[in-house]
Structures are given as C-alpha cells and as structure tokens.
Amino acid sequence: MDTKGKYENKFHRICLACDAFTTGCLVMCLLVLAPYAATFAGTLVIWFLPIACLIPFILMPLFYNMVHRVDTLLFGRYHLAMPVSAFTAALFFVMGWSATSDSPSQVCLVFFGSTVFVTAITVYRYCSFSVRARLSGSGLVSRTSQYEIIGALGSCTAIGAFVGFLHYDPTTAYINTAYVLSCVCVLSAIVQYLATCYGIPILGGKRVQAVKSVFGTFYGGLDKKTYFSALLFESAYAAVASLVVYFGFTLGVGMYKTMIVAGTLVAVYALVACICTRWVRHRSMVLSVVNLLCMVTAAGILIVVAALDGGGNELFACLIVSATDIGCGGAVAVRQTKLRFLTIKPHITVGTVYILLELTMLASAAIAFLTAAVVTAAVGATHSTAAFIYGFASAVVLCAVAFALAGKKTVKTESVPELGDPEPADMHGDLAECDTENM
C-alpha cells in the first residue's frame, strides 16, 4: 500500500475544498448582520440589504460570461477569477462590518461592502466548484467529507470567534470576527489556488455570447412553480434563522446565550446536511412535509414566546428548541432545492445549476432581511418585542405557499448525470456534456 500517495490524495482533497470555509462568512451575515446593522449603522441600512442580495442576479450572468471568455495560457479559465474574487470578497467583507454610526457615509459603507462581497464570493465559489468538480468528481448532490468538515469548521469559527471577541470587547466583536474570517478565507484561497493551478488542464476556446443570450442561459425556460417553491422554502428558513438571533438580542437574553442559540442552529444544520448528503438521493414530498413541520413548529414556538413576552430559563429553552427545528428544516430545504434544480429546465449545465443555487440562497436572504426590516420598524413603532410575531408569522406563510407549490414528482439523482458522467447528452440536454466547455 502506498501510504505516501494516500496522504497526498487526502491533502489534495482538503486543498480542493478550501472554499467551503466561506460558509463561515455567510453564516455570520445571515445570523448577526441584522442586529449589527440596527445597532451600529441604524435601521435604515436594513432596508438596503435586500437590494445588496439581489444585485448579483444581474451581475452573475455577466461575470459568468467574462470568466468563460478568458483564454490565457498563464491562468486558464478559472485561475485568474479565483484569487481576484477571493481577495475582493475578503476586503469588502471587512468593509461591510466597519460601521460605527448611523451617518449616511456609514450606511453606504455597509451597503456597498455587502453588495460587492456577495457578488465576489459567488464568483469565487463558482470557480472553486468548477475546478473541484473536475479534479475530484465532487458534484452538486455529492460532496466530499473534507468539504463538509471545512464548511462546518468555517461556521464554528464564525460563532466561536464572535463569542470570544464579545468577551474581549463587545463594541469591536463584529469587525474583529470579520478580520479573522477574511484572513482565513484569503489563506484558504491561496492554498486552493496553488494546489490546483497546475492540476487542471487549460480549457481553451473563448465562448462569446450576446448579453441577451447569457441571461437566457440562466433564467430562460425555468420551471417557475418548482423554482418559487424552492425559493420560498429557503426564504422561510433564512427569515426564521435571522430573526431568532435578532429576537434573542432584542429580548435581552444575553449575548452569550444568544450565540449558544446560533451555535445550536449551525450544529444541527451541519449534522442534518451531512445525513441528507449521505442518504437522501431523490426529491419527494416527504422532504417538503419535514421542512414544513420543522419551520411551522419553530415559528409557532417563537410566536408564543413573543406574545407572552416571557423570560428566564424557559425563554432560553424555547429558543434552543426553535433553533434545533430551524437547523433541521433548513438543511432539508437546501437539499431538496439541490435535487430539484438538477431538472429545473431543459438544456442546463451543472455550472449554471450551481450559480442558480447560490443566487436562490441570496434571494432567500433578501426576503429574510426585508422581513427583519419590517420587524425592526414595527418594534420601533410599538416599543414591544411582540412585533416579532409578524416576522415569524410571515415565515409560516412562506412555508405554506412553498408547500402548496411543491410538486409530487420523484426524481432519483441516479437518473441525472453530474460532471464527468458518461451518460448520453440527450438525457437532460447539455447536462451530460458539461465537463468540457459548458460549465
């Protein structure tokens, strides 16, 4: 047995999965960006956050076209965009957490920092996925254990660093955590670049497309019923996940206890996501039912707590139970979305599916921030935490509509080819031939 080759292979797989650490940045944005904005940049900026999340819907098709126009011997197709987008994302991630007041300049700082960050991080994750899929065979539905571990590590680092800096100085906890996550993400991007720049063949040939054609590649011919069902399920998850932490901050549960709630949510999500990756191989109504029950239960508990305006250990226990339900429902929702998007329209490539998944997550975050903005305005008008009921109730409505739109069709992933599979191209359009020029 070649022990040296075995360890080299494991190390190579770890390097390929380094982009998974960016999950920590996304977790931090989803869970604590709303209370951060309300505390340090004023409530006005929360109304602009949904716009920041939706701008990539316009920019990503253009960047996708730019990436596929690159045909240089030095960098190849992805290895110029990878480091540039990673460094850009890290810089503007820190900028987005640098506000110290609610002045117009600080509001602009948060808005533009968030806008550039979400666009750059999407470009980086797409390029990393494309490279990883070619070198390791890891696709949309199947993920390596290294990717799952690094993703969980990134999430835990975000929560752990924030708690640690809270103990040091609560006023600088946000920006210091952003520094830590950005630095680690940059180092991870460098390692990933060095480990892959000579491992993947230079993909030659420019793909010149008209702007209208590029947008049609992403958004033309989508199964709208399937798409909006997936979007609303993820939106319900994002809304409740962001509000449960915001709720804890507003109720005065305590920073440390609130972050325990956030840590519970992240841990349950990671565990259930791992289980789903291993065992859930086809989409079905069972997943929709599980998602609906988890989200409705979590929102119902939080509505009761908000209505009773309780406190003490009972409140903390309710938040923990709700976080558990949210983490479970969120993991199921994301898994269901991945399975649905493989067949969301004809003639779609795996790379396009991946970007659609990322954009859908951003759209769900936009709905979550819009809900948080409405709740913030209601709390300011009523001076009561009972206003959070509106936010939790909206998540229930989103879940109910998503469930009503959910199709009953069952599709096994074995029938859908992923990157590099040898199945004939006529099975699902271009999906089977995406290992060459279409990704």
N, C-alpha and C positions, 0 to 999 in steps of 0.2 A: 504493500500500500504506500502510495506517495504522500507522506504526511505533509511535506513542504507544499506540494501542489494543492492539497486540501485546504491548508490555512490561507494560501494565496487566493484561492477561489472565494473563501468566506470574506476575506478582506476586500476583495474586488466587489462583492455584492454589497458590503457595507458602504463602500465609496459610491456605488451607483444609487444608493438610497438616501444619500445625504440631504437631498432636497426635502425629505419628509420632515426635517426639523422646522421648516417654515410653518408647520402646523401650530407650533407654539405662538407665533405671531398672530395667526388667525384666531386662535383661542382667546388670546388677550384682547383682540379687537372686539370679538363677539361678546365676551363676558363683562368687560370693565370699561369699554370705550364710552358707553352712555353715561355712567356715573362720573367718569373722568371729565367728559365734556361739560356736564352740568355743574361740576364743582370748580373747574379751573378755567373753562372757556365760555361759560354762560350757556343758557339753554337754547339760545338762537342757533348755535352751531349744530345741535342735534337735528334740526330741520334740514341742514345741508348734507348730512351724512348719507341719506338715501341717494342723493344725486351723485355723490362720490362713488357709490357702489354700482350705479347704473351706467356711468360713462364708459366702462370697459366694453359694454355691449356695442358701442360704436367703434371703439378703438381696436379691439382684439381682431376683428376680421382684417383690418388694415395692417396690423403688426404681423399677423399670420401670413399675409401676402408678402410683406417685406422679408420675413425670415426665409420664405421659400424662393425669393428672388436672389438670395445670396449664393454665389458660386465662386468662392475664393479658395485657392489651394492652401492658404495658411490656416484658415479657420473652418472651412466646410460650412455646412448649412446651419448648424445649431451652436457651434462653439465660439461664435462671436456674440450672439444674443445672450447666451447663458451667463457669462460673467458680468456683462454690461447691465443686464436686467437685475441680477442679484445685488450688485453694488448699489444700483439706483433704488431698489426696493428698501435696502437697509438704511440708506441715507434719509429717504423720505419717511420711513417708519419712525425714526427718531424725531424728525421734524414734526410729525403729527402728534407726538406726545410732549411737545415742548411748551405748550401754552401755560401762561402764568396768570392771565387775567381775561376778562371778557371784552377787551378792546377789539375794534374791527380788525386790527393787524393780527391779533392772536386768533380770531375766528378764521381769517384767511389762512393762517399758518396751519391750523388743524385741517381745514378743508382741502387745501392743495396738497398737504402732506399725505392725507388719506387717499386722495384721488390718484396721485402718482404711484403711491405704494401698491394699491390693489391692482392697478394695471401692470406695473412692473413685476409683481410677484406672480401674476397669472402667466405672463410671458416666460418667466424663469421656470415655473413649474411645468409648463407645456414642453419647453425644450428639454428639460430634465427627463420628463416622462418619455419623450420620443427617443432619447438616447438610451435610457434604461430598458425600454421595451425591446430595442434592437439587440442589446448586449446581454440581457438576462432572460428575455422571454416573458417578463412580468407585464401583464396587460391590464385592462380596465377592471376585470372581475377578479382575477387572481393577483395577489400581492405577495412579495417575499416576506418572510418573518423579519428580516432586517429592516424593511420599510416600516412595518408595524411597530417594531421596537423603537426605532428612531423617532417616529411620529409621536408615540406615547411619551418618549423622553422629552421631546420639544414641548409638549403640553404640560408635563410635570415641571419642567424648568420654568415655564411662564408663571405657573401658580406658585412654585416654591420661591423663585426669586422675588416675586411681588410680596409674598408674606415676609421674607427676610428683610427686604427694604422697608416694609411697613414698621418693623421693629426698630430699624435704624433711624428713619426719618419719614413719617407718613407724607410729608409735603413733596418729597422727591422720589417716592416709591415708583410712580409711573414712569418717569423719564429714566431712572436707573435701570428698571427692568427692560425698558426699550433698548438701552445701550447693550445690556447683556445679550438679549436675543439677537440684536442686529450683528454684534460681533461674532457670535457663534454661527449665525447664518452665513456670514461672509467667509469665515474659515471653512465651513462645510462646502460652500460653493467652490472655493479654491481647490479643496481636496477632490471634489467630484470632477472638476474640470481637468485636473492633472491626471486623474485615473482613467479618464475616458477619451481625452483628445486624440490619443493615438490608437485607441481600441476600435473605433468605428470607422468604416470606410468613408472617404469623402464622397458625398452624394452629389453628383454633377447634374448639370442641366437646370436652367432657370425656368420657373413657372410664372409666366407673365399672364395676369388676369385683369380684366376690367374691374373697376370698383363694384359695379352692379353685380357682376358675376361672383365676386368674393362674398358679398353679403348674401347672395342666393345660396352659396355653398353652406352657409351656417343656418340661415333662417328660412330658406325656401322649402316648402313641402313638409314642414314639421307636422306631426300628429298633434294638433293643438290640445285635444282632450287629454291625451297622455301627458303632454308637457305640463299643462297647467295643474293637473292632479299632482304630479311630482313636485312642482314648484310650491304649491300651497301646503303640501305635507312638510316640506323642508322649511317653509316660512313659519309654520306653526311651531316647529321645533326651535328655530332661531329666535322667534319672538319670546317664547316662554323661557328659553335659556338666558337671554339677555335680561329679561325682566326679573327673573328670580334672584339674580345677584343684585340688580338695581334695587329690588324690593328689600333685600336684606340690609343694604346700605341705608336706605331711607328710613326703615323701621328702627334703626339704631341697634341692631342685633350685635354689632361689634365687627370690626374689620376682620379679625382672625376667624371668628365663627362663620362669617360670610364667605371667606376664602376656603374654609373647610367644605362649605356647601358647593362652591365652584369645583374644588378638587374631587368631591364625590361625583359630581356630574361628569367630569372629564374621565375619571377612572372607570365608571360604569359604561360610558360611551366606548372607551377603548376596548374593554372586555367584550362587550356585545358585538362590536365591529369585528373583532378577531373571530368570534364564534360564527358570525354571519359569513365572513370570508371563507371559512372552512366548510360550513355545512349548508348554507343557503345557495343553491345552484340554479334556481329558477324563480321567476316572479310569480306571485299568486295573490289572491285576495286575502289569504291568511296574514301576509305581511301587512297589508293595509289595515286589517282588523286589529292586529297587535299594535301598530302605530297609533291608530285612533284611540284605543283603550288607554295606552300609556299617556298620551297627550291630554286626553279629556280628564283622566284621573289626576294628573299633576295640576292641571289648570283648575279643576274643581277644588282640590285641597287649598290651593293658593287663594281662590276666590273666597272660600270660607274664612281663611285666616285674615284676609284683607277686610272682610265685612265685620268680623268680630273684633278686629284690632287687638288681638291677643299679644302676649309677651311671654318672656321667660323660657324655660326649657321646652315647653310644649311647642312654642313657635319654632325654635331651632330644630326640633324633631320633625315638624311638618315640612320645613324647608329641605331637610335631608331626604325625606321620603319623596318629595316632589322632584328633587334633583336626580334621584335614582330613576324615577319614571321617565324624566326628560332625557337622561342619557341613553336609556334603553330605546325609547321611541325614536330619538334622533339617529342612532346607529341603524335601526331598521329602515328608517326613511331614506337615508343615504344609500343603503344597499339596494333598496327597491328602485331608487332612481337610476343607479348604475345599470341594473338589469333591464329596466325599461328603455333606456337611451340607446342600447345596442340595436334596437329595431324601431327607433322613433321616426325614421323616414327612410325611403329607399336611396341607394347610391350615397351612402355616408361612410366616411373613413373613421378609423379608430381615433386618429388625432383630432378630428372635428368633434367626435363624441366627447373626448376628454375636455376640450375647451368649452363645449356646451355645458358639461357638468360643472366646471368652475364658474361659468357665468351664471348658472342657475343658483349656485350657492351664494353668489354675490347679490343676486336679485332677492333671494330669501333674506339676506342680511339687510338689504334696503327696506324691505317690509318690516323687519324687526325694529330697525332704527326709527322708521316712521311711527310705529306703534309706541316706541319709547318716547318720541317727541310729543305725541298726543297725551300720553300718560303724564309726562312732565308738566305740560300746560294745565292739565286737569288738577294735578296736585297743587300747582301754584295758585289756581283759582279757588280751590276748595280748602286748601291747607289741611288735607286729610289723605292718609295713605289708602283710604278706601277707593281712591281714584284708580288704583292699580287694577281694580276689578274690570275696568274697561279693556285693559290690555290683555288680561288673562281670558276674558270672555271672547275677545277677537281671535285668540288662538284656537278656541273651541270652534268658532265659526269657520275658520280656515280649514281646520281638520275635517269638519263635516262636509264642506264643499268638495275638498280633495277626495274624500271617501266616495262621495256621490259620482265624481268623475272617473274614479278608478275603474279600469277595465277588468273583466273577469278572465281574459285570455292568459294562459300559462305558457311561458316560453322558456325552455331549458337553455342554459348557456352553451351546452354542448352543440346546439344547432346553430350557434352564431360564431363564426370564425373570428379569432383575435389576430394580433400582429404575428405574421410569420406562419400562420396556419396554411396548410396546402389545399384547403377546400376550394372548389371551383368558384370563380368570381360571380357566377350568376345566382349564387345562393342568396346573397344580400347586397347586390350591387357591387360597389367598389370596396366593400369592407374586407373582402378576402385578399385583395391585392394591395393593401395599404402598406406593405412592408417595403415598397420601393419609393415611389415619388409622391404618394398622396397623403402621407402622414404629416 
